[in-house]
Amino acid sequence: MPLEPLAVASVVTGALALGPVAGVLGFLALRRIRARGTRGRGLAWIGLALGVVGTLVLVGVLVGTALTARNQRPLPADVTAPREAHARQLVTGSCVDPLPTGAEVDAVRVVPCGDPHAAQVVTEYAFDDAAVWPGQAAADARVAASCDLTPTERDAGVRAVAWAPTAASWARGDRLGLCLATTDAGKLTGSFLDGTVHLP
């Protein structure tokens, strides 16, 4: 009794991480074995199982890639409604509330700048893509040096907060520093960029 070649092919493609192909071949092999009486039922089941597992892994990778891409897609400069976002999505003009205070900022709440907010991104500092990690102190200093508030803003109690990449985020490809304008006196409304900001 000959060995069903599709059963062998399903195992081989499953071992090569071609999940969908292995699953289809394993299914077809079982049908042919049943119809023709050939050998290889065990191999066909193994190929089918490898196909199912491989397909699930592939779907997981695709979903993870899509979510990562979504979490890195820049936001509009001014959103139309409050939303949760990743810090790497912020751009010049983004308004946030509250202002995160941790050593590494990840999730932020972005709000329309016309709503009361704690801070606004006023400048960005882009490290060179090929740059070597300079160390946390140097990264913080470079971003802080890019923060440029006017004397009027400083006299009104506005201060700058610099967000630089951390060693961990740098290893993930983060090369963007952000400078945010905020005040300790209360919530801001409006935007620093167009001169509509209202200080508390």
VENFEN-V705083 format. One record per helix or strand. SS is the DSSP state (H for helix, E for strand). FROM is the first residue (numbers start at 1). TO is the last residue. Records with the same first field share a line. If there is no record, write none. Layout:
# VENFEN-V705083
SS: FROM-TO, FROM-TO
This chain:
# VENFEN-V705083
E: 3-3, 39-39, 83-86, 95-96, 107-111, 117-117, 119-126, 158-163, 176-183, 188-189, 198-198
H: 5-15, 19-36, 41-72, 87-89, 136-146, 151-155, 167-171
